[in-house]
Amino acid sequence: VSTQSTGRRNTVYKGGYTDLSTPVQWFWATVESFDHEKRSRLLQFVTGTTRVPPEGFCALQGSNGYQKFTIEKITSHSGLPSSHTCFNRIDLPCTYHSQAELAQKLITAIYETEGFSIQ
């Protein structure tokens, strides 16, 4: 996941999040701290693939063609983030109290969860 320019520029925020929302800022700071393996795992967790398309982050494919990387706010719990690979979407709880908590939950999600969600 390239977060410097193309990743953030090609991300959609939903549910009340913006690029300036605190959990979103913590998310991107956490991703910036990831090594290549963790970034690949995150990309696979959210999109179903470990590689960015040759055309770049803007060319991510979803179930209906091009589908931007999406971060959606969820308020129901403070558990793990979840994902919807058909939509390149991560559901990121807004209830974390710190970047460290978000990082720990995100790492747990990308390494220890399997399966899929139907929407």
N, C-alpha and C positions, 0 to 999 in steps of 0.2 A: 504494500500500500504506500503510494507516494503521497506524503502529506504536505510537503513543502508548498506546492502551488497547485498542481493539477488535481490532487485528491480533494483538497478543500474546495477548490473552485468548481468541482464537479460533484458536490454533495448537496443533497436536498435535506432540509430540516422540516419535520412535521410534528404535530401535536402540541405546538407552542414553543418548541425549541427554535433558536436562531444560532448563528455562528458565534454569538456573544454570550449565550447561556453558559452558566458556570459548569454544569456537567459536560457540555460539549467542549468547552475549553480544557477541562480535565481529560476528556477522552483523547483529544488531539495531542495534548502534552504526553499522555501515556503512550500513545502510538509512536510519537517521536522518540521515546526512550526505548522502544522495542528494537531488538536485533532483527536481522533478515528473517530468521525462522519464525519468530513470533508474528511479524507482519504478514508472512505467508499464511500462517495459521488463522490469523484474523480475517484475511481476505477469503480464505476457504470457508470459514465459519459464516461469513455474511453473504458471499456470492456463490459458493460451491466450487470455486476454482482457486488455485494457488498463484495464478499469474494474471497480471494486468494484460489486456489485449495489446498486440503490437501497435495499434493506433493510439493507445494511451487509456488512461482512466475514464475518459469521456465515452469510450466505446464499450463499456461493460454491457453485457447482454443479460436480459431478464426473460421472463416467460413470454413477453410480447415485444421482443426486439430490444433496442437500446433502453437501458434502465439505469439511471444514475444511482450511485451509492446513497443510501438514505439513512438518516438517524432520526428515529421517532421517539418522542417522549412518552414514557409510561409512568403512571402514578400508583399502580395497584400494589406494589410491593418493593422491598429493597433487596430482592434476591438477585439472581444472575441475569445478565442481559440475555436476550433471546434473538433469534434471527429468522428471516424468511428469505431463503436463497433465491426463490423465484422472483423476488422483488428487490434483491440486493439491499435488504433492509435489516438494520439492527435496532431492536427495541431496547432503549437505554433508560433504566429507571432514573428518576429525578430525585430519589430519596437518599442518595449517598451523602455522607457527611464530610468526605474528604477525597482528594485525588488518590490517596493510598488505598482507600476502601474501593473506589471505582476500579483501580488497577488490579487489585486482588480478585475482584469479582469477574473482571474481563478476562484475566488470565485463566481463572478456573473455567469459565465458559468455553474458551477457545481450545483448551486442552482436555477437558473432562466431560464434555457433552457430546452426545451423538444422537442421530435421529433427525426427524424433520417435523415441521409444523405445517399444517394445512390451513390455508386462509381462503 
